[in-house]
């Protein structure tokens, strides 16, 4: 018998997170990567997987406990060597589109949870079964929970139901014994918000209710879409709800300016194709993004203002180079972070980009893999477009957008020659960076990509 402890892995910037579900029990046979518990921070919820396979002996956490990196979850007999099993809580055949996945950039603030305005048919049916009476509107800044910051008193199934609806449980008044939140409480709260009888704190703080009151805007138009033809409603995925709130905040709070420029990547593309031929047997595929990341690091060294963050009235200059890149997934956009890009070569960066992108598509990114970014890159090169204005990923101060490269004739002093051109769109925070500095950064980046030997200088 080999008794081992299974501990909480790196959970990013969170000091402590609350245990909201325990997914296994003593005697269960589990396999590597099977989920053990679900934890929830003020940003998102996530499942903690097992680092080993074996048989559970003792579970050392319970609902409501707060755990951190290194906390022991359970002990197990790792010598049992169990066969591959289905997870203890297998996913349904048709999972809801808003299934819990790792959160969007952990550099983003706490998720301002709001009730989904367009529920799925299943959720709509559940709401329709709730009592017609709408509870009295709750004060916007006075949640119903008795103790601020305390874990709302609700069962795991109720928590899951609330997450699917996007309901902030800390604002729901529990009608069960000792204030326990029931399914009816969640339904009634949802109906109250959807009917305008109540507002969540997120609605009041960020104008998320759609009436624009917090920003002094005209009310959001209310339209009976079914009146004009058949419609289909689908709830936003959790990633889109999180990223949407972050993007809205970033766009409203950061004074964006975008500088458009381009780079001649004719020679760089030839080098990329040559490297791919040489490393075909090793299974390494070099992308243009890997070269751009190396060039961005060199540009950040030359223009350190782009590797900063605002902390009140203080500008924080970072001495490390962690580059985030936007990854398109079936559930929405996430931003994995490639750490210490200055210490890695193009081939290693290409490998890590492929690994992080795969984990993003599978919903397996950890918070640690989405934190600590200094500068982000959003590439639409594989799709199309000429230029666009990417939204800065706070608390960063700039983001680079890449569009699809194209061939154009360029005058070399004697004749027009075909050159491969890469459009670049640099959005920057005008509180930190002025237009001249942004233009110099983009121009220097174009020079590096035009002659990659400059990166070594």
Secondary structure, DSSP 8 states (H G I E B T S, - for coil): --EEEEE----TT-S-EEEEEE---TT-EE-TT-EEEEEE-SS-EEEEE-SS-EEEEEE---TT-EE-TT-EEEEEEGGG-------TT---TT--TT-----S-TTS--------SS--HHHHHHHHTS-S-------TT--S-SSTTS-----HHHHHHHHHHT--GGGS---SGGG---HHHHHHHHHHHHTTS---HHHHHH-TTTT-GGGT--------GGGTS--------HHHHHHHHHHHHHHHHS-EEEEEEEEE-HHHHHHHHHHHHHTTTTT----HHHHHHHHHHHHHHH-GGGGEEEETTEEEE-SS--EEEEEEETTEEEEEEETTGGGS-HHHHHHHHHHHHHHHHTT---GGGGS--SEEEEE-TTT--S-------TT-SEEEEE---EEEEEE-SSSEEEEEEEEEEEEEETTT--HHHHHHHHHHHHHHHHSGGGGG-
